[in-house]
Amino acid sequence: MSVVPMRLLTVAGPLEQFDAVAASCVLDQEFHPENALSLMERVGHLRPFAYSNPYAAPLRRAEELLDALGLSPAYEPFDEPLDLEAISGYFDTLAQTLDTLTSRKSRQAELLEEDRSIALELEHLRGLSTQLEQLWHLDFIRFRYGYLPRETYDSFQSALNEHEELFFIPTNVEARRVYGIYFTAREGHEKVDALFTSLHFVRIHLDPAVHGTPEEAIDELTALAAKASDKLRTLEEERDAFAARECAHLRSVCSALRYHSELYDLRRYAAHSRESFYLMGWVPVDGLDAVMKALSAFPECSCVVDRADEQTASVKPPTKLRNCFLGRIFRPFLEMYGLPAYHELDPSVFLALTYCLFFGIMFGDLGQGLGLALIGLILAKWKGMWLGNIIALCGLSGALFGCVYGSVFGFEDLLPGFKILEESSLLPGSSNVLVLLLCSVGLGVCMLLLVMGLNIYNGIRQRDMEKIFFGPNGVAGILFYVGLIVAALSTLVFEVNLFVPAYVLPVLVLPLVCILLREPLSLLCSGDPAWKETKLGEVLSIGLFELFETLLSYLTNTLSFLRIGAYAITHVGLMMVVHMLAGSDLNPVVIVLGNLFVMGFEGLLVGIQVLRLEFYELFGRFYEDGGIPFRPKKIQYTARSGEE
């Protein structure tokens, strides 16, 4: 549960050693490069490297050839240096061979499709015994082959049979279509064609190359299609064999090009003078020794190591998290909100513990909790879903609080425990519902005080006086919040009125004044003379509205935790409905389906509501996010150009 400390390295050396230093000390090391020119803007005579990566285009071509061969990028050992001209010739040979195979495959595929298409067209002429070539050479007769809708044929069948200028022969009658041939005289065939067009006749153009009866032509075409299919399969096997032969070498070339492309890409971050280069970047403290050891092989190079807090505001250190098991599981939720800044507390474990706590209280059932945990494990292990681990932990928390409530699949009489709908032993004359709601509010108060304390801790790390003392979540905010709660409880419970000037002025009014004037007071405590330039009118006009919003947020955030108890009560109510529907004999089908419904429906709602509590009520009081991910220059040989 921490952000790894960073050090800023500034490496300088002879210009001709840049590639060697970058390859040894930056590539595949824990080194997050920064733009040296922008960080060293006050240093004169520095200029950027001329950048035109000669390896980018060959790398893209290598990836295209891998795709064409059905291969994915992967690391293969390679030799140095690279001969780009020889690589280009190798790519040309590959592309030519591949184009030849592809064109042959395309031709066979066309022949196969053509034979199958013609055979399909002739399928509806199987009942015709006439030689097809005889139909191509009729001198006085025209024929047309096609189909028309079945309802049209049924309506006009008698009219077509009695028509003197045409002769229609149905060859295949289907449920929705009727295939057939019509003959008509050569002279005046346009009139008959127009008639059939009005009947929605769709003409099928037969290939004049076919001969024999339709059945003979279909058999011949089927045989030709089988031969084309065999040739196509042979060509695919030949292509696969070609890909297998070239796979290792092509991947080796691609790996070499990626390595040199990434190495050349480091020039974007570096700066140089006439004789020297300058390279800057962040290194975690636990990876500093490895980088320094690699740099020791270059005695002519020098290195300056700076702490993160010694830098100006123009550069922000990247964030690298060192998470425990719980923090790693809930990190996707944290990244939805944003990574912590470098000088900020990592709230991963806090998020994990409070999320499971809230979920368990709201979804307290031993049987359903274990069922939810089992579902989560299945999703995590067999489906590889990160959400599965979170569901499993939440299910276990729900099972734990199910033991507290004494609830097993909605049955409240199997185990002893805190029965929500029974009369309270803590508050005689009231039910445990009131106790649960009061405890929810109490939990909310404790959580808000805890996150205010975390905010003060962040302020100390960031040396931010406003966060520590004068902000609504600093010392002034805690004093007002606790003072108001103590005064209210003292008046309502113990009948001791603390709302008197001796209490109100120092405990309630003074903190509000500090919150109202937090900007000039923070500057004053920081020793910044800019506090003298602060205009009181602007501070008051803006601050009064912000102060009202702050007071309202104390109330709404506290009452928002009532939803924890409310959902626990809702869970009991839903299971009562399920048992009522199951009847006195407790129909097992209704019980099972009802429990599944409650697990899915309420589990989803509770998960969303808990996330809302985390992000809005808690994180908003101490967490600013805005961290820059730590991205060392490590080569991903399985990635593609342009991918992170």
C-alpha positions in Angstrom: 0.0 0.0 0.0 2.6 2.5 -1.1 3.9 4.5 -4.0 7.5 3.5 -4.9 10.0 6.3 -4.3 11.6 7.6 -7.5 14.9 9.2 -8.4 15.5 11.4 -11.4 18.6 10.4 -13.4 20.5 12.8 -15.7 22.9 10.9 -17.9 25.5 12.7 -20.0 28.2 11.3 -22.2 30.0 11.5 -25.6 27.6 11.8 -28.4 28.9 8.7 -30.3 28.1 6.5 -27.2 24.4 7.5 -27.1 23.0 4.3 -28.7 25.3 2.0 -26.6 24.3 3.8 -23.3 20.6 3.8 -24.2 20.7 0.1 -25.1 22.4 -0.9 -21.8 20.9 1.6 -19.3 17.4 2.4 -20.6 16.0 -0.3 -22.8 14.5 -3.1 -20.8 15.5 -1.4 -17.5 13.3 0.3 -14.9 13.8 3.7 -16.6 10.9 6.0 -17.4 12.3 8.6 -19.9 11.5 12.3 -19.7 12.0 15.0 -22.3 15.5 16.3 -21.5 15.2 19.4 -23.6 12.2 20.7 -21.7 13.8 19.9 -18.3 17.1 21.5 -19.2 15.6 24.6 -21.0 17.9 26.9 -19.1 21.0 25.1 -20.4 22.2 26.8 -23.6 23.5 25.2 -26.8 21.2 22.1 -26.5 19.1 20.9 -29.3 16.9 17.8 -30.1 18.2 14.9 -32.1 17.1 14.8 -35.7 14.4 12.2 -35.6 13.4 10.1 -38.6 13.2 6.5 -37.5 14.6 4.3 -40.4 13.3 1.1 -38.7 9.6 2.1 -38.5 8.6 1.4 -42.1 10.5 -2.0 -42.3 8.9 -3.0 -38.9 5.4 -2.2 -40.2 6.1 -4.2 -43.3 7.4 -7.2 -41.3 4.2 -7.1 -39.2 2.1 -7.0 -42.4 4.0 -10.1 -43.7 3.4 -11.8 -40.4 -0.3 -11.1 -40.7 -0.4 -12.3 -44.3 1.2 -15.6 -43.2 -1.3 -15.9 -40.3 1.5 -15.5 -37.7 1.6 -13.3 -34.6 4.7 -11.3 -33.4 6.9 -13.1 -31.0 10.5 -12.9 -29.8 13.1 -14.8 -31.7 16.9 -14.3 -31.1 18.5 -12.0 -33.7 22.0 -10.9 -34.7 23.4 -7.4 -34.9 24.0 -5.1 -36.8 21.0 -4.9 -39.2 21.4 -4.7 -43.0 18.2 -2.8 -44.0 18.9 -3.3 -47.7 19.2 -7.1 -47.3 16.1 -7.1 -45.1 14.2 -5.2 -47.8 15.3 -7.8 -50.4 14.2 -10.6 -48.1 10.8 -8.9 -47.7 10.4 -8.5 -51.5 11.1 -12.3 -52.0 8.6 -13.2 -49.3 6.0 -10.9 -50.7 6.5 -12.2 -54.2 6.2 -15.8 -53.2 3.2 -15.0 -51.0 1.5 -13.0 -53.8 2.0 -16.0 -56.2 0.4 -18.4 -53.7 -2.4 -15.9 -53.0 -3.2 -15.4 -56.7 -3.3 -19.1 -57.3 -5.5 -19.6 -54.3 -7.8 -16.8 -55.5 -8.1 -18.4 -58.9 -8.9 -21.8 -57.6 -11.4 -20.2 -55.2 -13.1 -18.4 -58.1 -13.3 -21.6 -60.1 -14.7 -23.5 -57.2 -17.3 -20.7 -56.5 -18.2 -20.5 -60.2 -18.7 -24.3 -60.5 -20.9 -24.4 -57.4 -22.9 -21.4 -58.5 -23.7 -22.9 -61.9 -24.6 -26.2 -60.4 -26.9 -24.5 -57.9 -28.6 -22.7 -60.8 -29.2 -26.0 -62.6 -30.6 -27.7 -59.5 -34.1 -26.6 -60.2 -33.8 -28.0 -63.8 -33.2 -31.6 -62.8 -36.5 -32.8 -64.1 -35.7 -31.4 -67.6 -34.5 -34.1 -70.0 -33.6 -31.8 -72.9 -30.0 -31.2 -73.9 -29.1 -27.7 -72.8 -26.9 -27.0 -75.9 -30.1 -27.4 -78.0 -31.7 -24.5 -76.2 -28.8 -22.2 -77.1 -29.4 -22.7 -80.9 -33.1 -22.2 -81.3 -33.8 -20.2 -84.4 -37.5 -19.1 -84.0 -38.0 -19.6 -80.2 -36.7 -17.8 -77.2 -36.6 -19.3 -73.7 -36.2 -17.9 -70.2 -35.3 -19.6 -67.0 -36.1 -18.2 -63.5 -38.6 -18.2 -60.7 -41.7 -16.3 -59.6 -43.5 -16.1 -56.2 -45.7 -19.1 -55.4 -48.8 -17.0 -54.7 -48.4 -15.3 -58.0 -48.1 -18.6 -59.8 -51.1 -20.0 -58.0 -53.2 -16.9 -59.0 -52.2 -16.8 -62.6 -51.5 -20.5 -63.4 -54.6 -21.0 -65.5 -53.9 -17.7 -67.3 -50.4 -18.8 -68.2 -51.5 -22.2 -69.4 -54.2 -20.7 -71.7 -51.9 -17.9 -73.0 -51.4 -18.5 -76.8 -48.0 -16.7 -77.1 -46.1 -18.5 -74.4 -45.5 -22.0 -73.0 -44.5 -22.1 -69.3 -43.1 -25.3 -67.8 -42.7 -25.4 -64.0 -39.6 -27.5 -63.1 -39.6 -27.2 -59.3 -42.5 -26.0 -57.1 -41.5 -24.9 -53.6 -43.4 -23.4 -50.7 -42.5 -19.8 -51.6 -41.1 -20.0 -55.2 -41.9 -21.8 -58.4 -39.0 -22.4 -60.8 -39.6 -22.9 -64.4 -38.9 -22.2 -68.1 -41.1 -20.3 -70.5 -40.9 -20.4 -74.3 -42.2 -17.8 -76.7 -41.8 -16.8 -80.4 -38.7 -14.9 -81.3 -40.9 -12.1 -82.8 -42.8 -10.4 -80.0 -40.9 -11.9 -77.1 -40.5 -8.5 -75.6 -44.3 -8.5 -74.9 -44.1 -11.8 -73.0 -40.9 -10.7 -71.1 -42.8 -7.7 -69.9 -45.7 -9.9 -68.9 -43.5 -12.0 -66.7 -41.7 -9.0 -65.3 -45.1 -7.7 -64.1 -45.6 -11.1 -62.4 -42.3 -10.6 -60.5 -40.5 -13.2 -62.5 -36.7 -13.3 -61.6 -34.6 -14.5 -64.5 -31.6 -16.8 -63.9 -28.9 -16.5 -66.7 -27.5 -19.9 -67.5 -23.9 -20.2 -68.6 -23.8 -21.2 -72.3 -20.7 -23.3 -71.6 -22.7 -26.1 -69.9 -23.9 -29.0 -72.0 -25.8 -32.2 -71.7 -28.9 -32.6 -69.7 -29.2 -30.5 -66.5 -28.5 -33.6 -64.4 -25.4 -34.5 -66.5 -24.2 -30.9 -66.3 -24.7 -30.9 -62.5 -22.6 -34.1 -62.1 -19.8 -32.7 -64.3 -19.8 -29.4 -62.4 -19.8 -31.2 -59.1 -16.7 -33.2 -60.2 -14.9 -30.0 -61.3 -15.8 -28.3 -58.0 -14.3 -31.3 -56.1 -11.1 -31.0 -58.1 -10.9 -27.3 -57.5 -11.5 -27.9 -53.8 -8.6 -30.4 -53.7 -6.3 -28.0 -55.5 -7.3 -25.2 -53.1 -6.6 -27.5 -50.1 -3.2 -28.3 -51.6 -2.4 -24.6 -52.0 -3.4 -23.9 -48.4 -1.1 -26.7 -47.2 1.7 -25.3 -49.4 1.1 -21.8 -47.9 1.1 -23.2 -44.3 4.3 -25.1 -45.0 5.9 -21.9 -46.4 4.8 -20.0 -43.3 6.2 -22.7 -41.1 9.6 -22.5 -42.9 9.8 -18.7 -42.7 8.3 -18.3 -39.2 11.5 -18.3 -37.1 13.5 -16.1 -39.5 10.7 -13.6 -40.1 10.0 -13.3 -36.3 13.8 -12.9 -35.7 13.9 -10.0 -38.3 10.8 -8.5 -36.8 12.3 -8.7 -33.3 15.5 -7.1 -34.5 13.6 -4.3 -36.2 11.5 -3.7 -33.1 14.6 -3.6 -30.8 16.3 -1.0 -33.1 13.1 1.0 -33.6 12.6 1.3 -29.8 16.3 2.2 -29.3 16.1 4.8 -32.0 12.8 6.1 -30.5 14.7 7.2 -27.4 16.2 10.1 -29.4 12.8 11.7 -28.9 13.5 12.2 -25.2 17.2 13.1 -25.4 19.0 16.4 -26.1 22.6 17.0 -27.3 25.2 19.6 -27.7 28.0 19.5 -30.2 29.9 16.8 -28.4 27.6 15.4 -25.7 24.2 13.8 -25.2 21.9 14.3 -22.3 19.2 11.7 -21.3 16.9 12.1 -18.3 14.4 9.7 -16.7 12.8 8.4 -13.5 14.1 5.2 -11.9 12.5 3.5 -8.8 14.9 3.3 -5.8 14.8 -0.5 -5.9 15.9 -0.5 -9.6 18.6 2.2 -9.2 21.5 -0.2 -8.5 20.9 -2.1 -11.7 20.9 1.0 -13.9 24.0 2.4 -12.1 25.8 -1.0 -12.6 25.0 -0.9 -16.3 26.2 2.7 -16.5 29.5 1.8 -14.9 30.5 0.1 -18.1 30.8 3.6 -19.7 33.5 5.5 -17.7 33.3 8.5 -19.9 29.6 9.1 -19.0 28.5 10.9 -15.9 25.2 10.6 -13.9 23.4 12.9 -11.5 20.8 11.4 -9.2 18.1 13.8 -7.8 15.3 13.1 -5.3 11.7 13.6 -6.6 11.0 16.4 -4.1 14.1 18.3 -5.2 12.6 19.0 -8.7 10.5 21.9 -9.9 6.8 21.8 -10.5 7.4 21.5 -14.2 8.0 17.7 -13.9 5.8 15.3 -12.1 7.3 11.9 -11.0 5.4 8.9 -12.4 3.5 6.6 -10.0 4.5 3.0 -9.5 2.4 1.1 -7.0 3.7 -1.6 -4.6 0.5 -3.4 -3.8 -0.2 -6.4 -1.6 -2.7 -9.1 -2.5 -5.8 -7.1 -1.7 -4.5 -4.0 -3.4 -3.8 -5.9 -6.6 -7.3 -7.3 -6.7 -9.0 -4.0 -6.3 -6.6 -2.0 -8.4 -9.0 -2.0 -11.5 -11.5 -0.1 -9.3 -8.8 2.3 -8.2 -7.8 2.9 -11.9 -11.4 3.8 -12.7 -11.0 6.8 -10.4 -7.4 7.4 -11.3 -3.9 6.6 -10.1 -2.6 8.4 -7.0 -0.1 11.2 -7.6 3.5 10.6 -6.5 3.2 12.4 -3.2 -0.2 10.9 -2.4 -1.2 7.9 -0.3 -2.1 4.7 -2.3 -5.6 3.9 -1.2 -5.8 0.4 -2.7 -5.9 -1.5 0.5 -8.2 1.0 2.1 -10.6 0.6 -0.8 -10.4 -3.2 -0.6 -11.1 -3.4 3.1 -13.9 -0.8 3.2 -15.5 -2.2 0.1 -15.7 -5.7 1.5 -16.9 -4.3 4.9 -19.7 -2.3 3.4 -20.7 -5.1 1.0 -20.8 -7.7 3.8 -23.0 -5.5 6.0 -25.4 -4.8 3.2 -25.5 -8.4 1.8 -25.3 -10.5 5.0 -26.3 -14.1 4.2 -24.1 -17.2 4.8 -25.5 -19.3 2.0 -25.8 -16.6 -0.7 -22.4 -15.2 0.3 -20.7 -18.6 -0.2 -22.6 -19.0 -3.5 -21.4 -15.6 -4.7 -17.9 -16.5 -3.7 -18.1 -19.7 -5.7 -19.3 -17.8 -8.8 -16.5 -15.3 -8.4 -13.9 -18.0 -8.2 -15.3 -19.6 -11.4 -15.2 -16.3 -13.2 -11.7 -15.6 -12.0 -10.2 -19.1 -12.7 -12.0 -20.3 -15.8 -12.9 -17.0 -17.5 -9.9 -15.0 -16.4 -12.1 -12.0 -15.3 -10.5 -9.6 -12.8 -14.0 -8.9 -11.4 -14.3 -12.5 -10.4 -11.7 -12.1 -7.6 -13.6 -9.0 -6.2 -16.9 -10.9 -6.3 -15.3 -13.8 -4.4 -14.0 -11.6 -1.7 -17.3 -9.8 -1.4 -19.1 -13.1 -1.2 -16.9 -14.2 1.7 -17.6 -10.9 3.4 -21.3 -11.5 2.9 -21.0 -15.0 4.3 -19.2 -13.7 7.4 -21.9 -11.1 8.1 -24.4 -13.8 7.4 -23.1 -15.5 10.5 -23.5 -12.3 12.4 -27.1 -12.0 11.2 -27.8 -15.7 11.6 -29.2 -15.9 8.0 -28.7 -18.8 5.6 -30.4 -18.5 2.2 -33.0 -16.3 3.9 -33.8 -18.7 6.7 -33.4 -16.7 10.0 -34.0 -19.6 12.4 -31.1 -21.9 11.6 -28.4 -19.9 13.3 -28.4 -17.4 16.3 -27.4 -13.9 15.6 -28.5 -10.2 15.2 -32.0 -10.6 13.9 -32.8 -7.3 12.0 -36.6 -7.5 12.3 -36.7 -8.5 16.0 -37.1 -6.3 19.0 -33.8 -4.7 20.1 -32.2 -5.7 23.4 -30.0 -2.6 23.2 -32.8 -0.1 22.8 -35.9 -1.5 24.6 -39.1 -0.7 23.0 -37.6 -0.4 19.5 -36.5 -2.9 16.8 -33.1 -3.8 15.6 -33.9 -1.9 12.4 -33.3 1.4 14.3 -30.1 0.0 15.9 -28.9 -1.0 12.4 -29.6 2.4 10.9 -28.0 4.2 13.9 -24.9 2.0 13.5 -24.8 2.8 9.8 -24.7 6.5 10.6 -22.0 5.9 13.3 -20.0 3.9 10.8 -20.3 6.8 8.3 -19.0 9.2 10.9 -16.0 7.0 11.7 -15.3 6.6 8.0 -15.4 10.3 7.3 -13.1 11.0 10.2 -10.7 8.4 9.0 -10.5 9.8 5.4 -10.1 13.3 6.9 -7.1 11.9 8.8 -5.8 10.4 5.5 -6.2 13.8 3.9 -4.1 15.4 6.6 -1.5 12.7 6.1 -1.4 13.5 2.3 -1.1 17.2 3.2 1.9 16.5 5.4 3.6 14.4 2.6 2.8 17.2 0.1 3.6 20.1 2.5 0.2 21.5 1.7 -0.9 23.8 4.6 -4.4 24.0 3.3 -4.9 20.3 3.4 -3.4 20.0 6.8 -5.0 22.8 8.7 -7.5 25.0 6.9 -9.4 22.8 4.4 -12.8 21.3 5.0 -11.1 17.9 5.4 -8.2 19.2 7.5 -7.8 20.0 11.2 -10.4 22.8 11.0 -12.9 20.5 9.3 -12.4 17.7 11.8 -12.7 20.1 14.7 -16.0 21.5 13.4 -17.4 18.0 12.4 -16.6 16.4 15.7 -17.6 19.4 17.7 -21.0 19.5 16.0 -21.6 15.8 16.6 -20.5 16.0 20.2 -22.8 19.0 20.9 -25.8 17.3 19.2 -25.3 14.0 21.1 -24.8 15.9 24.4 -28.0 17.9 23.9 -30.2 15.0 22.6 -28.9 12.1 24.6 -27.5 13.5 27.8 -29.6 16.7 27.9 -26.5 18.8 28.4 -26.7 21.9 26.1 -23.3 22.7 24.6 -24.7 25.2 22.2 -23.4 28.1 24.2 -21.0 30.9 23.2 -18.1 29.4 25.2 -18.3 26.2 23.2 -19.7 27.4 19.8 -17.2 30.2 19.2 -13.9 28.2 19.5 -15.2 24.8 18.4 -17.7 25.7 15.7 -17.3 29.3 14.5 -13.5 29.5 14.5 -13.0 26.4 12.3 -15.6 27.7 9.8 -13.7 31.1 9.7 -10.5 29.1 9.0 -12.2 27.2 6.2 -13.6 30.4 4.8 -10.2 32.1 4.8 -8.2 29.0 4.0 -6.4 30.4 0.9 -4.7 33.5 2.5 -4.1 31.6 5.7 -2.4 28.7 3.8 -0.2 31.2 2.0 0.7 32.9 5.2 1.7 29.7 7.0 3.7 28.6 4.0 5.7 31.9 4.1 4.4 32.9 0.7 4.2 36.7 0.4 1.4 36.3 -2.1 -1.1 36.3 0.8 -0.8 40.1 1.0 -2.2 40.3 -2.6 -5.4 38.3 -1.7 -8.5 40.4 -2.0 -10.8 39.9 1.0 -13.9 40.7 -1.0 -13.2 38.0 -3.6 -12.4 35.5 -0.9 -15.6 36.1 1.0 -17.8 36.2 -2.1 -16.5 32.9 -3.4 -15.8 31.3 0.0 -19.3 31.8 1.4 -20.8 29.7 -1.3 -18.1 27.0 -0.9 -18.7 27.1 2.9 -22.4 26.5 2.4 -21.6 23.5 0.1 -19.1 22.2 2.7 -21.7 22.3 5.5 -24.2 20.6 3.2 -21.6 17.9 2.3 -21.0 17.1 6.0 -24.7 16.3 6.4 -25.3 14.5 3.1 -22.2 12.4 3.3 -23.0 11.3 6.8 -26.7 10.5 6.0 -25.6 8.7 2.8 -24.3 5.9 4.9 -27.9 5.1 5.9 -28.0 3.1 2.7 -25.7 0.5 4.3 -28.4 -0.4 6.9 -31.2 0.2 4.4 -29.9 -2.5 2.0 -29.4 -4.9 4.8 -33.1 -4.4 5.7 -34.0 -4.7 2.1 -32.2 -8.1 1.8 -34.3 -9.5 4.7 -37.5 -8.1 3.1 -36.7 -9.7 -0.3 -36.1 -13.1 1.3 -39.4 -12.8 3.2 -41.2 -12.3 -0.1 -39.4 -15.3 -1.6 -40.6 -17.4 1.4 -44.1 -16.1 1.1 -44.2 -17.1 -2.6 -42.8 -20.5 -1.7 -45.8 -21.1 0.5 -46.0 -23.1 3.8 -44.5 -26.2 2.2 -41.5 -24.1 1.1 -41.6 -25.1 -2.6 -37.9 -25.9 -3.4 -38.1 -24.5 -7.0 -39.3 -21.2 -5.7 -36.7 -21.1 -3.0 -33.9 -21.9 -5.4 -35.0 -19.4 -8.1 -35.8 -16.7 -5.5 -32.3 -17.0 -3.9 -30.7 -16.9 -7.4 -32.7 -13.8 -8.2 -31.8 -12.0 -4.9 -28.1 -13.0 -5.4 -28.0 -11.5 -8.8 -30.3 -8.5 -8.4 -29.2 -7.4 -4.9 -25.6 -8.3 -5.5 -25.5 -6.0 -8.5 -27.2 -3.1 -6.7 -25.1 -3.4 -3.6 -21.9 -3.5 -5.6 -22.9 -0.3 -7.4 -24.0 1.5 -4.2 -20.8 0.5 -2.3 -18.7 1.8 -5.2 -20.7 5.1 -5.0 -19.9 5.4 -1.3 -16.3 4.8 -2.0 -15.9 7.3 -4.8 -18.3 10.1 -3.7 -18.4 10.0 0.1 -14.8 8.8 0.9 -12.4 9.3 -2.0 -13.6 12.9 -2.6 -12.4 13.9 0.8 -8.8 12.8 0.6 -7.9 11.5 -2.8 -7.0 13.7 -5.8 -5.6 11.1 -8.3 -3.9 12.5 -11.3 -0.9 10.2 -11.2 1.2 9.5 -14.2 1.6 5.8 -14.8 5.2 4.5 -14.6 6.1 3.3 -18.1 9.7 2.1 -18.5 11.1 1.6 -21.9 10.6 -2.2 -22.0 10.3 -3.8 -25.4 7.1 -5.8 -26.0 8.0 -8.1 -28.8 4.4 -9.5 -29.0 2.9 -6.0 -29.5 2.4 -4.2 -32.8 3.4 -0.8 -33.9 1.3 1.9 -32.3 0.2 -0.3 -29.4 1.1 0.5 -25.8 
